[in-house]
Amino acid sequence: MKTNGKDLSVEKDWTTNPRWKGITRPYTAQDVEPLRGSLHIEYTLARHGAERLWDLLHSEKYVPSLGAMTGNQAIQQVKAGLPVIYVSGWQVAADANDAGQMYPDQSLYPADSVPNLVRRINQALTRADQIHHAEGNNDIHWFAPLIADAEAGFGGNLNAFELMKAMIEAGAAAVHFEDQLSSAKKCGHLGGKVLVPTSEFVQKLIAARLAADVLGVPTIIMARTDANSAHLLTSDIDPYDREFLTGSRTTEGFFCIRGGLQSAIARGLAYAPYVELLWCETAEPNLQEARRFAEGIHAKYPDQMLAYNCSPSFNWKKKLDDATIARFQTELAAMGYKYQFVTLAGFHSLNLSMFELARGYRLSGMTAYARLQEKEFSRERDYGYEAVKHQRFVGTGYFDAIAQIIAGGASSTTALAGSTEAEQFTPAIPSPEQVVTKIESPKSGAEA
């Protein structure tokens, strides 16, 4: 319903829908409506992902995820049972950017690289869903929400607005921004980080929300602060930041500040009204520090959801004993850290697995590869791993079905039948006795 260009249904949704409880918008629906254009475009994957992620955040003790660098990694994560996927800017910088370069995490890559990886991951998940659906299998929800890294926005407020739109168009369910200066952005575990004034970053969060509202998608926004370990600030103009100024300046003209947890809490409190999730980047896996941040935020905003980076930059076994590592995430969840993720899981798993295979292959040739293949077979048998049948995995049978439909069922050029995969990788049909034995002798929980 519209009156004089004002979409009253949007205004009502913002004020009455529990989804928007606690979210501040310093603009009106009447401001948004003229920016939407005359034709409504539906962003199905982004909307579905945002709504599913919101439900998970409110129905689960916490939502875990791993960073994926490729579509195939994302498929494996979903098949293994993870509910959401993280799309890391660090990983994009390292090995998945549109420049085709290997970069450190310093916003050196083209700004559309993360949206393009989001799109590739969603396309891979779509293919997996098509393959399974065509085979009559519908027991897996393939369209896992994607939580994407927008870095420091790659520029000012308008850059953040456009980047947020690109993320939604690619199908991201949630997007996070950090309060660093975009031109000097660093990985949160590097030195030399420069913060922008608190009020400047708030405007960037508003720009992201406005972009989502213009596209009509309930995208979840996460604000990250690097104030815990940053010691530089671009300007002293914001009174909110002045208690942390030291009075010194650098040769570049930056203002020196006292970083630390109190600075991070102060910024978190300023960002909370504009976002669904807050993330304080930390230097080590420290439950006491996490509790102090959570308590500092929840003293004013008791319902604020938090996020925690279970980072590969931490030496987990050096910092914590096995028992603490085992309970780390459940303790975080009890503090309100509803989203917990391993940012660089894709990078580390890809590199280690290939190094181990290459080293074994150098030492023992095909024995090493056959050993990997046997491990694949065991994972297929015990847990449903599917990539061992690589032809079927990428959709050969799916496109055979298309070819048969086009040819009226008379195609002689289908690919999977007669392939080595069909001959060598299709298991023999078990006897009725084997089936009964398998049903009557399930694995114990430990074995499974």
N, C-alpha and C positions, 0 to 999 in steps of 0.2 A: 504494500500500500504506500503510495506516494502522495504528498501534498506540497505543491509549489516546489518540486524538486527535492523534497526531504523524504527520505525513506524511513517512515515511522516504524516499520518492522525491525530495522536494524537498531534504532534507538531503544526500542523496547527490549530487544534481545540483550543489549549491553547492560541494561539496568535490572533485568529480572532473571536472566539465565544464570544459574549457579556457576556455570563455566567461567564467567567473567568476574566472579567475586574477588575483590581485592585488586583488580587491574584498573589502573588509572589511565584515562585517555584525555589529554588536554585539548581535545578537538571534538567536534560533533559529527553526527551522521550527515548533517547538511554540508559539512566540509568535505566529507568523503565522497558523497554521491556524484558530484560533477567530475571527479577524477576517474570514475569507473568506466566511462565510455557507454555507448548505447547498446552494445551487445554483451550479454553475460557469457563469460567463458568459464566452464567448470574444470577445476583442477582436481580430478578424482583421486589420484594417488596421494597428493598432498593432504587433501581433506580426510581421506580414509586413514592415513597414517597419523595425522594429528589427533583425530578422535580416538583411534585405538591406543595411542600412547597415553592420552589423558586418562582413559579407562584403566590402563595398566598401572599408571602412577597412583591411582586411587584404590586399586583392588589388590595390589601386591605389596609385600613388606618393602621390597625395593626392586628396581628394574636393572638387571645387569646387562652389559653389552661389551663387545670387543670392536676395535677399529678394523675395518675392511678396506683393502686397497684395490680389489678387483671384484667383478661380478661373481666370479666363481667362489671367491672367499665368502662373499655374502650368502651364496647358496648353501655352502657347507655350514655356515653358522645357523641358518634357519633349519636345515635338515637335522642338525645336532640339538636343536631345541631352544636356541636363544631367541628372545622375543623381539629385540630391537637391534639395530645396527648403527654403529658410530662411524661417521665419515670425517676423518682427521685431516686438517690442513697440513700438519707436519708430514703425514704420509704422502699427501699430494705433492708437497714440496720435494720429498725425497725421491719419489719414483712414479708419480701418477699425474703429472701436470701437462698442460697443453703446450708448453714450450719444449717438451721432450728433454728436459735437463734434470740433473740431480742437484737439488738445492738444500741448503739449511732452511730451517723454519723462520724465515725473515721476510715473508710476503714478497718474494722475488718472482713468483710465478704469475701467469696471467690470471686476472680476477675471476674469469669464468671457469677456471679449472675445477673447483669443488662442485659447482652446479653440474658440470659435465660428468664428473665421476658419479654424482648422485643419479644422473640420468642413466649412465651405463649400468649401475647396480640395479636400478629399477627395471631396466630392460632385461637383465639377466634373470631377475626374480620372476618377471612376466613370462619369460621362456620356460623356466622351470615349472611354473604353474600350468602353462599350456601343455607341456609334455605330460605331466601327471594327470591333468584333466582328460586329455585325449586317451590316456590309458585306463581311464575309469577310476583313478585314485584322487580323492578329494579330502584326505585326512590331514593335510598340512596347510597351514595358513602361510602362504609364501610372501605375502606383501607386508613384510615387517616394516615398522616405522623407521625412517632414516633420520638420524640426528646429525646435522651438518655444521661444519666449522666455517664461520664467516670471518675469522681472524679479527682484525681491528676495523674491518669495513672497507679496506682498500681506498681510503680517502675520507671525505667529509660526509655530511648527512645525506646528501643526494646520492653519493656512491653507495652508502648503506641501504638506502631505499631501493636502488636498482638491483643491488646484490641480493637483497631479501626477495624481491620479485623473481629473480632468476632461480633462486633456491626452490621457491614454491612451484614455479613452472616446471622444474626438473623433478618435482615430487617429494621434496623434503618435508618431513613431519614437524621437525623442530630445528631451530637455528640458534647458534650462540655467537655472541660478540664479546670482545674483551676491551678493557679500558686503556689500552696502550695507544701511543701515537702511531698511526698506521705507517708513516714513512720510516719509522725506526723500530717497527715491530720485531719482537724476538720471541722465540719459544719461552714459555714460562719458566723453564729450568736453565735458561741462559742468563748471563749478566747484561748490563747496559739497557735495561728496560726503561722506557720513558712513558709516564702516564699523562693523559689529558686531564683537564679539570673535570671534576665530578659533574658539573652542570653540562659540559660539552658531551660527555658520554651519555647522560640521560637523554639528551636530544637525539643521539644516535639510536637509542632504544626506542624512542618515540617514532623515529623514521622507519624502523623495522616494523613496528606495530601498524603504522599507517599503511605501509606497503601490503601487509597481510589483509588489512581491512579493505583496501582498494580492490584486492583480488578476491575478497570474500571468503577467505580460508582461516579457520581457527588455529593457525600455526602457533606452536609453543615456542616461546622465546626464553633463552637462558642468558643471563649476564654473568660474565666472568670478570673478577678483579684480580689483578696482579700486584696489588698494593702490599701484599705480605712481604715481597722481596724486592720491590722496585724502590729506587732511591732518587728518581728524577721526575720532574714535572714541567710541562711546557710553559705554564703561566701561573702567576699568583693571583689572578683576577677573581677567583671564586672564593668568597669568605668561608665556604664549607671546608676548603682544603688548608686554611691558614694555620690551624693548630699543629700541622705536621711539617711546616716549613722550618728549615734550619737557619735561614738567613744567608746561605752561601749560594753561589752560582757557578756553573761550569763554563769552560771556554766557548761552548756552543750557545751559551745563554740560558740553558735549562736551570730550573730552580731545584736545589737539593732539598729532599724531604726525608723524614724519618719513616721508613717502611716498617712493616710489622703487622701483627694481627689486629691491633686496635685501628690502624689505618684501613685494613681490609674490612673490618666490621663496619666502620663509619661509611665506607663506600657501599657496602652491601645494603645497609639501611637506606641509603639514598636510592639504590636501584630497585629495591624490593617492590615498590608500588607499580612498577612498569613491566614486570616479568613473572613468569610462572616458576622459574628455577634460578637459583643463585649458586655460583661456583666460585670458591676461593682457591686459587692455585697455591699449592704448598710445596715445600722443598723435601719433605720426607713423610712417610706413613706414620702419622702421630695422632693417636686417638684422643689424647688430652687436648691437643691443638684443635682438632676437629670439634670436640665438645665445646670449647671456648667460643669458637666461631658460631656454632649452632645456637648456643645460649645467648650470645650477643644479638643475633638476629631475632630469635624467637621471643626475647624480652619485649620487643615492640611489635613483631609480626609473628604470632604464635603458629599460624598455619602456613608459613612460607616453606615451600619445598626446596631442598638443597641438592646439589650434585657434587660428586667427589671423583677426582681423577686418580684411579689406582695405577699410578704411572709406572712404565718400564724404566723411567729415570731413577726410580728408587731401587736401591739394593735391598730387596725385601728380607732376605735371610741374614744380611748383616745388621739390619735395623731391628728385626723382630724375630722372636722364636716361633717355632712351628705352631704352637697352640694359639698364639696371638694372631698369626696370619690366618689360621683356620676360622677364627671367630671375628675377624676384622670387619667383614662386610655386614654381618648381622648386628654388630655393635654400632656401626655407622648408621644402619637403617633405624635403629632405636632412637638415634639423635635427630632423625628427620632427613637423612640423606637418601632421597627416594630414587635417584639415578646415580649408578656407580658404573664406571667404564674404564677399560684399559685402552688408552688412546692408540698405542702403536703396536697392538697385538699382531696385525697383519704384516707389518714390516719385519718384526722379530721372528715370527713363525715362518714366513717365506724364506728369509735368509738362512735361518738355522737348518730348516729341512733340506734346502738345496745344498748347503755346505756339507751336511752329513752324507747326502747321497753322492755328491761329487767326490768327496774324500774316499768313501767306500768303493766307488766305481774305479778310482785311480788305483786303489790297492788290490781290489779283487775282481774287477771287471763285471761281467754279467751276474756273478753271484750276488753282488750288492744290489743290483736292480731287481733280481728275482726275489731277494729278501724283502724289498719294499713292496713288491707285488703281492707276496704272501701276506704281508701285513694288511694290504688293501682287502684281500679276500676275507681275512678274519674279521675286519671291521664291517664288511658287507654282510657277512653271515651273522654276526652278533648284534650289530647296531644299525643296519640299514644303510650304510655308506654306499653311494651310487656311482661315484666317478670312475671306479675301476672299469666299468663299461663305458668308455669315453665317447664312443660313437652315439650310443643311445642318449648319453648324458647331455650332449650338445644339441640334440633334436633331430638326428637322422631319421628316426622312425616317425616323428611328427611330420617332417616334410615328405616322407614317403606317403603318408596318409593324404596329404594335400595333392601330391602327384597322382595318386589313384583316383581321387575325386574328380580332378580335372580330366583324366583319361577315361572316365566312366568305368573304373575298375579294371582296365585292361593295360595298364602301364607295364612295360618290360624293363624299365630302367630304374626301378626302385633300388635303393642302396643297401639297406640293412640285411635283407634276405641274401644269403650267399656270401656274406662278409666273413672275415676271419673272426670278428667279434661274436657273430651268431654261432659260428662253429665251435670256437674254443672257450667262450666265456659264459655260455648259457648252461646252467647246471642241469644235470640229468633229473628227470622227474622222479621224486622219491617214491618208494613203495609205500602202500598203505601201512605196513608195519612200522616203517621209519617215521611216518607222520604221527601215528599213535604214540610211539615212544617219545617223540619230541613234545607232544602235548602233555603227556603224563609226567614228564620229567623236566619241569621248568628250572631255569637257573635260579640260584639264590640271589638275594639282593646284592651281595658282595660280588658274585660272579658277573651279574648283569651290569 
